[in-house]
Amino acid sequence: MPTSVCAYKDRRVIIDTATGIIGKEDSRLVNPDTLFPVFSATKGVTTGMMHWLADKVKLKFDDNVANIWAEFGTNGKDQINEFRSEFSMSSSLSPDMLADFIPLSNTFNIRRAILPAINGHFSARALARYYAALVDGGAVPPRHYSTPPLLGSHPHHPTSDKIDTKNFSSAKSKIHDAFLGRGDYGRYLILPNSKIGLGFWKANMIDGSLIGFGHVGVGGSTGYCDVNNRFSIALTLNKLSFGPLVAEIIKFVCSEFDLPLPEDYSGSSKFIKKPMIN
């Protein structure tokens, strides 16, 4: 299974590894910088950008969508007057529906299209670093030494020159409340008892306690963070695995570092016949 995994703890890389070949028609080895289509895991990045725009007062969450995106208001959609519809949008895809969906998504025109809900092509390194930054309110993790992390054999070489940049103006606690739809943010923008905050999937433990946020994509690619433990992890893969592989990897990493395990990854490792994908 072509897979890449990266994780951060306390702003340092603790795992950074990859395995497999890219595909049947491409025998190159997967490496930590290999880009994978992550489908709806893209939504976590799109959501972060929307929150950044709101933090910079470029938009308001109760704005009329068409006021920001004029073309959206055609065909009667001008009546959709709040971003709550964008943040709470979900869908259900079965393996039968994927038979047509996956080949289409891998065509040239679709891959080059701007589809901010499903069309991200990320490395696990990039997605893990993104969530590591969100854990600390937008502060980008620093560079690291060229030595292998605690798990995995690949030295980590971030290429960005921006170090410890504070991307959000608001306090970290307020930013996390917005991400999760807590307090004032949850009174009118999200559905009661929703598993989704303001765009992010909520990472809950079995006892219902909320530990963080992230987003998963069809086929298993995922990224999330544990706020209190300053932990983030991302997995990218290019073959559909509805839970088993991803769950086992996350279980292993959380066990090695004595971290709480989100409920969605704590169940049986048997194949999920009818996955619900947001």
N, C-alpha and C positions, 0 to 999 in steps of 0.2 A: 504494500500500500504506500504510494508516494505521499510522504507526510513531512511537515516541518513544525517544530515546536519551539517556542521561546517564552520565558517567564522572567519576571522581575520581582525582587523582594527588597523592600527598603531602598529602592532606587538603584539596585545593582542587579545585573543579569545573573540568574541562578541556573538556568538551563537554556541551551541554544543548540539545537541539533536538527538533523534532517536525515531522511532515508528514502530509498527507492529510486526509480527512474521516472522521468517526466511522463512518458506514455508509450503506447505501442509503436507509434511512428516517430518517437523522439527518444533515443536511448541515453541522452545525457543524464547524469546523476542529479537528483534534487540536492540543492544546497540551501543554507539558511536565507539566502537572498532571492530564491526562486519565487516568482509571482504565481499565485493561484487565484482562480475566480472564487470568490467567497460568498456570492449570492447575497442573501439578506443580512449577512454580517456587515455588509456595506452600510446598512441603516444606522449602525452605531456611530460610524464616522460622520454620516450626513447629519444625524441628530446632534452630535457634538458641535458641528459647524453652525447649526441653527441656534443652539444655546450660546455660542460665542457671539453671534450677531445680536441676540437679545441682550447679552451682557454689555455689548458696545452700543446699545440703544439704536441698532439699525432696524430692528423689527420688534413687535410686541406679540406675545403669544395669543392675544385675543383680537389681533388684526383680522380684517377681511383678507383672505388669501389672495384674492384678485387685486387687492391694493398693492401687493408686493410682486405678484406674477400676473400681469394683465391677461395673458392668453388663457390662464386657468379659468377665467370667468365665462368662457364660451359654453354653449350647449346647456345652459341652465345652471352651471356650477357656480355662478355668482352668488347663489344662495348659501353656499358653504362659506360661512363667515368667520370661522375660527380655525386655528392651527391644531385644535384638539383632534380633528379628523385625521390630520397627517400623523400625529403622534400615536394615536390609538389604532391605526390601521393594521389589520392582521389578515392572514389568509391561511387556508388549509390546502396542502398539496399532498397527494398520494403518490406512491411509486408508479401507478398507471399513468398519471398525468405527466410524470417526469419523462416518459418515453419520448415525447415530442419536445419538451421544454429544454432538456439538457443539450441535445444536438444543436438546437436553434441558438442557444446562448453562446455556443462556441464558434459561431460564424464570424467572419471578419467585420461585417457591418454592425452586428450586435455588440461585439467586443469594443469597437471604437465609439459606440453611441454613449451619450451622457444619460445614464439611467441611475440616479442617485439612490434608488432603493435596492437594486440588485446587481449592479454591474461593476463593483469594485474588484480590482486585481491587486492583492496585497501579498507581502511576505509575512510570515509569522513574526519576524523581528519587528517590522514596522507596526503591526497591530498591537503587539505586546507593549511596545514603547509608547504608543498612543494612550493605552489604558493606564500605563504607569504614570504618565503625565496627568491624566484626569484624576487619579487617586490623590495627587497633591495639588489639586485645584488648578491644573494647567501648567505646572512647573515641569519643564522637560528634563528627564534624567541626564546626568553628566556622561561624558565619555568614560570608557573603561579601559583597563590595561589589556594588552594583547595576550592574555592567558586564558585557558579554557575555563568556563564557569563550573560551578559545583557539579552540575549534571550536564552531560554532553561533551563533545570533543572539539567544538568549534570556538576559537577566539572570537570576541565580539568587537566589531569595528564600526560603530555608528558614524555616518558620514556627515551628519548635520553639524555646521559650525555654531549653531545656536545652542547654548548650554544654560540650563537653569532659567530659561525664559518664562516669565509669568504671563501666560496668555489671557487670563481672565482678570477683570478689575474687581469683581466681587470676592468676598471672603469665601474660603474653601467650603465652610459649612453651608453657606447659602447656595453655592454652586451645586453641591451634592443634593440639597433639598430640591432644587429645580430638576436635576437629572431624574430623581426618584419620584417626583410629584408629591412631595411632602409639604405639610403646612399649608400656607396660602396657595401654593402651586397645585395642590391636589383638590381644592374645594370645587373647582368648576372645569378643570382641564382634562381630568381623567375619570374613567368609570370607577365606581366603588369596588374595592377588593380586586382591582385589576392586577394582573401579573406584569403589566407594563407600566413604567413610569412615564415621564415626558419623553417618549421615544426610545428609552432604554429598557431592555428586559431586566426585571428584578431578580437578583441572585438571593434566593431564600434557602435557609436550612430546613431540615425535616420538621423542626419544631416551629417553623413559621418565622423565625427571626431573620431579619433582612441584613445581609452582609455586604452587598455590593450591587453592581450593575454591569451590563454588557449587551451582547447580541449574538445570536447564532444564525447561521445560514443553512439553506437546504444542502443536504449531503454531509453536514457535520462541521465545516469550518466555523470557528467560534473565537470570540475574545471576551474576557470579562475581568473585573477586578474586585478584590476584597478590600474595602476601604480601611477598616480598623487595622488590618495586618499589612497594609501598604504592599499588597501583592497583586500582580496582574499576570495573565497567561493568555497566549493565543496559539491556536492550532490551525494549520491550513493543509488541505488535502484535495486531490483531484479525482478521487473516486468516491462514489456515494457510500457513506457509512452512517446509518441513521442511529447513532448513539453508542454502539459497543466500543469501537476503537477510541473515540474521543473520551468517553467516560472512563475507560481503563487508564488512559494516559493521565487525565486530570486526577483520578483517584491516586495514582502512583505519586505524582508530584506533591499533592496535598499531604499524603501520608509521610513522605520523606521529610517534609518541612513542618509537620505537625500543624497543618492549616485546616480550617473548617471546610467541609465539602458541600457545595450547593446541592440541594435536593435533586435537581435535574440530572445530576451525574452520580447519584448514590444508589440507583436502582439496579435491576438485573442487566447483565451484559448481553442478553439475548437480542436478536434482531427485532427491531420495532417494525411491525408490518404496516401500520398506518400512522406514520409520524405526523405531528401537527407542526407545521413550519410557519413562523411569523415572517 
